[in-house]
Amino acid sequence: MAYAGRELREQAIALKIDGHSVPSIARRLGVARSTAWEWTRHVPLADDTAEGQRRRAHAKAMTDARWERHRVQRAAEEERLAVECAGVIGGLDERDLLMLGALMYWCEGAKVKPWNPSPRVVFVNSDARLVRLFLSFLRSVGAAPEEMIYRLPAGGSPAEWGDVSTDRRRGRCDDGTT
């Protein structure tokens, strides 16, 4: 009996490597799905099989369908809170911008180190709103626009980074464009 179990386990592993799903393996071998899963859980899904691609596409469609309403609600709530907070806080004066810029640089900027004594200001963040705010801070403290060099992330939507990328007219972007 132990030999038959080992043989079934080997068949299950081979089927999983070939791209079969756990329910399909269980049906073919006449074992419980939990047993088929236990035998094959260490085998990664075959990426190049049609079954694997179909299953991933189905899983993505199901996940998107399940979470879409939540994403829309969350975006609306974030927008509502942003408007509400802007109303409470009001506009930023020069002192506020100076404090925010210093804090952002403290958190996200590269500092001068004994082994890296560069006098450059380096700020790294993937949030376009924070980058815009930091550029405003630099302008407010007198940084010359022609001395600003910045990189934009390869990803992200043009709508998100559009005004930062058009800011290249005042500064230089080291991606080869000016």
Residue, then its C-alpha position, 0 to 999 in steps of 0.5 A: m500500500a505504501y508503494a501505491g501511495r508513493e506512485l500516486r504522489e509521483q504521478a500527482i507531482a508530474l501532473k502538476i508540473d505539466g500544468h494540471s490543477v489540483p482538482s484535476i489531479a484529484r479527479r484523475l487519481g481518485v484522491a481527495r483534493s486536500t491530498a492532491w494539494e498536500w502532495t503538490r503544494h511545493v510545485p510552482l504553477a507552470d507559467d507557460t501552460a495554457e491552463g496556468q495562463r487561463r487560471r491566472a487570468h481567471a483569478k485576476a478577473m475574479t479579484d478585480a471584480r471583487w475589489e472594484r467597488h471597494r477601490v472606487q469607494r476608497a478613492a472617493e473617500e480619499e478625495r473627500l478627506a483631502v478636500e476636507c483636510a485642505g479646508v481645515i488646514g488652508g493654504l501654506d505660507e512660506r514658513d509652512l513650506l520651509m518646515l515641510g520641505a525640511l521635514m521631507y528632506w530629513c525623511e526622504g533626502a540623501k544626507v552628506k556622509p563622511w564617505n559621500p561628501s556631495p553637496r547635492v540635494v537628493f530627494v527620492n519619492s515615488d509620490a508625484r504630490l510630494v515631489r511637486l511639494f519638494l520642488s516648490f520648497l526648493r524654489s521657495v528657498g532660492a534654488a536656481p531652476e537651471e541647477m535642478i536635475y531630476r529623474l522621473p520614475a519609468g512607471g506611473s501615469p502621465a496624468e500623475w506626473g504631467d505637470v512635473s515633467t513639463d517642469r523640465r522647462r525650468g530645470r533639467c531632467d537627466d533622462g536625456t531630455t531638456 
